Structures are given as structure tokens and as C-alpha cells.
Amino acid sequence: MLQKLLIKNYALIKELDITPSAGLNTITGETGAGKSIMLGAVGLLIGKRADTKVLYEEDKKCVVEGIFRIEDYSLKSFFESEELDYEAECVIRREISASGKSRAFVNDTPVTLDVLKNLGNYLMDIHSQHETLLLGDQDFQLQLIDAYGQTQSLLEEYQAIYSQYSTAKKELKKFTEASADLKQEKDYHQFLFEELEKAQLKPNEQEELEHSLEILENGEFIQQKLAEAYGALDQSEFAVNVIMHEAVEALKTLQNFSPAYKELYERLNSAFIEAQDIAKELEIENNQFEHDPAQLKYTQDRLSLIYQLQQKHKTDSITELLKIKDELEEKLLAAENADGDLESLQLKLKEVTRQLNDTASKLSKSRSKHFAQLEKELKELLSDLGMTDATINITNNKKEADKTGVDDIKILFSANKGISPQPLKNVASGGEFSRLMFALKYIMADKIALPTIIFDEIDTGISGEIAIKMVHMMQRMAASHQVITISHLPQIAAKGKHHYFVYKDNSADKSVSKVKLLSEEERSLEIAKMIGGDKPSESAIQSARELLSN
């Protein structure tokens, strides 16, 4: 239940702090005083969106905070799944900065609006005019039927199978389309694969061939330069090695005269030995080098094939060509196995379809067996609420399976004698809709474990004895739920444990909405004003006291 509500800098509210009772709370006040503004602020606590237009003072942030007692509502698993600290006293806070940035917190931990909405679904049920309009929506009606029949676990079982069914259908459709393409392109893929297979490509082959081609194409030049280098070192009249030998012999005779001469001798002798080795290797390279036209042609042809394949497959490396070959092989294998895989997927879909139909049938039967009882309860409640000729029929026409099942459920309603019940979206006035919605809320109160139920002018279009019956129903709901009702009727206002009065203070330059918890004497006067106007007569005051005493 909502223990405490704090609102700062929201719309016409500068600051508000209330502590609702655990039972029935009534909120009254003149039109435009800010009753619905309070409801808007509460909506922020359960994930409704907001903008900077809600700021009373534009340079300050808006804060809405609610403290809830939640130990009786089995929410530990929810808090664990969202990685939130669980406390018996849960604090939810929304902040909207002057720049428009909105933040949400649960027990001081930042959360997303989705988390806040999910938590809010467990904590509060806010009836508004928008929800009354929802009553004509078939999905909303189906949710009411499931809540009444307590079929949620069966629905969840069905939805788990429906998810498998949807996945199996998508897989089959995707595979059928893909396998058809594979079969259609099989011959072409076979040709491409055999062409790459025949090429017998090897990693790094291209680089090696390109290097070999460069040598083969420049054979004569390379051989000529090898011969020139060898001749200059060892074969010409003034060969380097001959001259270096003479220099080495000359320094050899001087090495004992000075350490410097000895070092020079050793260095030159080392260079002479290296030059001799180089000359020998040049001779070997020159003698071994062969100009091979056949090898040249093979290398050119091989590279030409590689370049053609790369151009054909729009790539520039053998690695990519080998990868494409593997992919083609996989496609050919998939095409060969397509019929078997298709049959496997068809069997899988057939089995999950059987499970879906069985579960849908169970769900449909579970829903339908509660129709008569719900019709009976609604008719009795509507009669108590002044609609003695009201008729309720719940129909179920089958539809193609979707995430809600195979039931096309409609609540048909007629408020008047002799008029056939029609779909809710086609019939009922605002007041009739409000009473029908209230009757549904009354029935659902014991079916859904909601700590707090808020009614926003649910009493629209009723008065007198009907209002008394409605508030008695609210009192019965308040025995196990916290109920907060915004009302304009004295009969309802008089029955709350707490009575809050919303008024507009125009004493400053800018109007501000304020809320006051009324004392017994103040309640008498306020209810008398609701009965007899701003200056109530003694009889109005007496009537107010009677309402309060009863």
C-alpha cells in the first residue's frame, strides 16, 4: 500500500505531503483545483512519461516520491531479477530536471521507465477516463476474463508454446525459401566449385609465383650482372681479389712493427677472405642459373588463371578464393541435404502445432467455464448500481492462433430493456461505462493482488442511493485493499477513513494547489458545501453530519 506521497514542483503543486490510510481515502475539491494533477504525479511513480511543462518553477527540479509497504505481495523475485535491493518499505522516486532530463529510482537505485512500469503493475491500479475507453478494446476484455478466471499460468504455458510455434514457422519458411534458391543455383554453384577445385590453389602461392616470374622474365639481365660481378672480383686483369691479395701480403710484413699495422692487416685480411667467398658464390649462382622458357610459360599461365579467378569472384587473394570454395561446398552439401532437413523442420512444426492446439483448447475451456458466473455477478452488481435492466453476454468465436490464444472474446452489453446486447465499443454512455468498469473493478479486486486501487471520478453520472451503494462497495474493497477515490459526491466523500480536500491558493502572484487532511468538523462543513453550495444551510450541515455518522 501507499504509505506516503511527496510531490514537489509539479504543475500547480509547489509542495504536497500526504499519508493515506490503509482503507478508503476520499479526495474532493472544486473543478480545476488540482485533483487530477495529483493523479498525474502519482502516474509518474508507475512509469508514465513527463516533460518540463510539469515544472511549477521552471528553474527547479520536480520530485515525486512514494513510499510503499510491499512485504505481503511476493515481490522478492522481481527485485532479484532486476538486481534491486528488496526492503519491506519500498521507496520510488521520479525526478525531472529543469533541462527536461527524467530519472527514476527504486530504493535509491536508478532504473529505467520499463522497470518502473513493471513494478507499478504490482503496486497500483489507477482507474481513469482513458481506462474506461479501454473497456471497448477486445484485448483489454480478454485480460479481464483471464484475471477473473485465474488462467494466467495456463496462458503463460500457451504463450511459451506459441513462441516455439512462431519460431518453428519462421525457420521452416526461411529454410524453404533458402533451399529453393540453393536447388535452383545448384548447377551454377557446382560449376564454380569444380573450377576452383581443379585450380588446386595453395595459400601463399600467388606471392611465390609473382616472385619467380620477376626472376624468370629478367633472366638474361640477372645472368649478365652475376658474370660482371664475378669477373670484377676474380677474373679480370685488375680483379679485386688479386689487388687485395697484394695489399694483404704487404701489410703482413708490417704487422709486427705496430699494433695499428697489425689491426689494419687483420681487417684487410678478413675483407679479402669475405671477397673470396662472395666470388665463389657468384660463380656458383652464375653457373646454376638457367633461362627456362617452359618454366616461364607455366608461371605466366598459372598467374593468369589465378588473376582470372580473382576477377570472377571479385577478390584479390587466394585466401578469399579458398574461403569461397568452402562456402560453395557448404551450399552444395546443403542442397543435397535440403529434402531431409525440410522434412525434419516440417515434423518439428507439426509437433509444436499439436502442442499449441492442445494447450489452446485447455485455455479456451478454462476461460469459457467462467463466463456464466461473471455474467451473473456483473448483472447483480449493475442492478445494485441502478441499472436493473442491464444485460451482459460474453461470447467466444474462434480465431487463428495468436499470442493470446484462439479465443475471439467479446463482452456484449445492453443498459436498457428490450435492446439486444451489443459490443461495448458500440454502446453505453459515459456514466454507464463508469458503472460497468466499477463493477468489474469490484469483482477483480479479490482476483488481483493489488495493494492500492485509485478511482478518478468513477462516480460520474450517478447520485443519491446509487452513490451510497457504490461507496459501500468501495468500503468492502477497502477491507483488503487501499482505495483512493477522487469524487464530487457527498455520499462517497463522507465514507472515507481519510478525507483530503484539494484547493487552489491564489494569495500569491502565482496560483498553487494545496491539499489538506480534513478534521471531523472540517469534513462536516466541506460535505455540507457539496450538498448545499458555498454557504450551506443548517439542514445541509445536518445532512452532512448524518452522512458522516452513518
MORA-V497130 format. One record per backbone hydrogen bond with DSSP energy under -0.5 kcal/mol. NH is the residue of the N-H (numbers start at 1). CO is the residue of the C=O. If there is no record, write none. Layout:
nh->(NH,NH)
co->(CO,CO)
This chain:
nh->(3,3,4,5,6,7,8,9,10,11,11,13,14,14,16,18,25,26,27,28,30,33,38,39,40,41,42,43,44,44,45,45,46,46,47,48,54,55,56,58,60,62,63,64,65,66,67,68,68,69,70,70,71,73,79,80,81,82,83,84,87,90,90,92,92,93,94,95,96,97,100,103,104,105,106,107,109,110,111,116,117,118,119,120,121,122,122,123,124,125,127,127,128,132,133,134,135,135,136,137,141,142,143,144,145,146,147,148,149,150,151,155,156,157,158,159,160,161,162,163,164,165,166,167,168,169,170,171,172,173,174,175,176,177,178,179,180,181,182,183,184,185,186,189,190,191,192,193,194,195,196,197,198,199,200,200,201,205,208,209,210,211,212,213,214,215,216,217,218,218,219,222,223,224,225,226,227,228,229,230,231,232,233,234,235,236,239,240,241,243,244,245,246,247,248,249,250,251,252,253,254,255,255,257,258,262,263,264,265,266,267,268,269,270,271,272,273,274,275,276,277,278,279,280,281,282,283,284,285,286,287,288,289,292,293,296,297,298,299,300,301,302,303,304,305,306,307,308,309,310,311,312,313,314,315,321,322,323,324,325,326,327,328,329,330,331,332,333,334,335,336,337,338,341,342,343,344,345,346,347,348,349,350,351,352,353,354,355,356,357,358,359,360,361,362,363,364,365,366,367,368,369,370,371,374,375,376,377,378,379,380,381,382,383,384,385,386,387,388,390,391,393,395,395,397,399,402,405,408,408,409,410,412,412,413,414,419,420,422,424,426,427,427,433,434,435,436,437,438,439,440,441,442,443,444,445,446,447,448,450,451,451,452,453,454,455,456,456,457,457,460,462,466,467,468,469,470,471,472,473,474,475,476,477,478,479,480,481,482,483,483,484,485,486,487,487,493,494,495,496,497,498,500,500,501,502,502,503,505,505,506,512,513,514,516,518,518,523,524,525,526,527,528,529,530,531,532,533,536,541,542,543,544,545,546,547,548,549,550)
co->(1,67,67,18,65,16,63,14,13,9,54,10,12,513,7,5,483,498,485,500,502,30,34,35,36,37,38,39,40,41,41,42,42,43,44,43,51,52,9,56,57,96,8,94,6,92,4,66,90,1,68,88,88,70,75,76,77,78,80,79,85,68,88,66,90,105,64,103,62,101,97,95,111,93,109,91,106,108,104,112,113,114,115,116,117,118,119,119,120,452,125,454,126,128,129,130,131,132,133,134,137,138,139,140,141,142,143,144,145,146,146,151,152,153,154,155,156,157,158,159,160,161,162,163,164,165,166,167,168,169,170,171,172,173,174,175,176,177,178,179,180,181,183,185,186,187,188,189,190,191,192,193,194,195,196,197,196,202,204,205,206,207,208,209,210,211,212,213,214,215,216,218,219,220,221,222,223,224,225,226,227,228,229,230,231,231,236,232,233,239,240,241,242,243,244,245,246,247,248,249,251,251,252,254,254,258,259,260,261,262,263,264,265,266,267,268,269,270,271,272,273,274,275,276,277,278,279,280,281,282,283,284,285,290,291,292,293,294,295,296,297,298,299,300,301,302,303,304,305,306,307,308,309,311,310,317,318,319,320,321,322,323,324,325,326,327,328,329,330,331,332,333,334,337,338,339,340,341,342,343,344,345,346,347,348,349,350,351,352,353,354,355,356,357,358,359,360,361,362,363,364,365,367,368,370,371,372,373,374,375,376,377,378,379,380,381,383,382,386,387,414,412,393,410,408,406,405,402,397,406,407,395,393,410,422,391,416,418,413,411,423,423,424,429,430,431,432,433,434,435,436,437,438,439,440,441,443,444,444,448,122,449,123,482,125,484,127,454,455,486,457,459,463,463,464,465,466,467,468,469,470,471,472,473,474,476,477,477,451,23,481,453,25,455,27,485,489,490,492,493,24,24,26,498,516,28,500,514,503,512,504,505,12,503,501,499,516,519,520,521,522,523,524,525,526,527,528,529,534,537,538,539,540,541,542,543,544,545,546)
